[in-house]
Amino acid sequence: MKIVKINQAKNDIDQLVNQTNDNHQPILLSGTKGNAVLVSEEDWNSIQETLYLHSIPGMVESIIEGGNTPIEDCINEDSIRDILNG
């Protein structure tokens, strides 16, 4: 992880925001009273979604099970539409 001192970050904030959006790598902002991490909005939203899904009991296991299900064992999209449309 790239580390940038807060006084340098003040001068380069636009460049740092662009950098973290382009490469999806967080940047550690090193301050005098503590540190902070700069992440892209897209990455932040992904982190929030992951935390939310982990908070639902059984969700992670269900996602893993679904990912391990062979495609031929899945219901095709047209069948689902037929079921939903009655």
C-alpha positions in Angstrom: 0.0 0.0 0.0 1.3 3.4 -0.9 1.9 5.7 2.0 1.6 9.5 1.6 2.2 12.1 4.4 -0.8 14.2 4.9 1.0 17.5 4.1 2.0 16.0 0.7 -1.6 14.7 0.2 -3.0 18.2 0.6 -1.1 19.3 -2.5 -1.7 16.2 -4.5 -5.3 15.2 -3.5 -6.7 15.3 -7.0 -3.9 13.1 -8.3 -4.3 10.7 -5.4 -8.0 10.4 -5.9 -7.5 9.7 -9.6 -4.8 7.1 -8.8 -6.9 5.2 -6.3 -9.8 5.2 -8.8 -7.6 4.0 -11.7 -5.7 1.2 -10.0 -8.1 0.3 -7.1 -5.3 0.4 -4.6 -5.9 2.1 -1.3 -3.5 4.9 -0.2 -2.5 5.3 3.5 -2.6 8.9 4.5 -0.1 9.4 7.3 -1.1 12.2 9.7 0.3 13.6 12.9 -2.5 12.3 15.1 -3.3 9.1 13.2 -3.7 7.7 9.8 -6.6 7.3 7.3 -7.1 5.2 4.2 -8.1 6.7 0.8 -10.2 4.2 -1.3 -12.2 4.7 -4.5 -16.0 5.1 -4.1 -16.4 1.9 -6.2 -14.2 0.0 -3.8 -15.9 1.4 -0.7 -19.3 0.4 -2.1 -17.9 -3.1 -2.7 -16.6 -3.3 0.9 -19.9 -2.2 2.3 -21.8 -4.7 0.2 -19.5 -7.5 1.3 -19.9 -6.5 4.9 -23.7 -6.5 4.5 -23.8 -9.9 2.9 -21.6 -11.3 5.6 -24.1 -10.0 8.2 -26.9 -12.1 6.9 -26.8 -15.6 8.5 -26.1 -18.3 5.9 -25.7 -15.9 3.0 -22.0 -16.5 2.4 -22.6 -20.3 2.4 -25.5 -19.9 0.0 -23.4 -17.8 -2.4 -20.6 -20.4 -2.3 -23.1 -23.2 -2.9 -24.6 -21.4 -5.9 -21.2 -20.7 -7.3 -20.3 -24.4 -7.1 -23.6 -25.6 -8.7 -23.0 -26.9 -12.3 -24.7 -24.7 -14.9 -26.7 -27.7 -16.2 -28.3 -28.0 -12.8 -29.5 -24.4 -12.9 -32.9 -23.2 -14.1 -32.7 -21.3 -17.3 -33.7 -17.6 -17.4 -36.7 -18.2 -19.6 -38.1 -20.7 -17.1 -37.8 -18.2 -14.3 -39.5 -15.5 -16.4 -42.4 -18.0 -17.1 -42.7 -18.7 -13.4 -42.7 -15.0 -12.5 -45.2 -14.1 -15.2 -47.6 -16.9 -14.3 
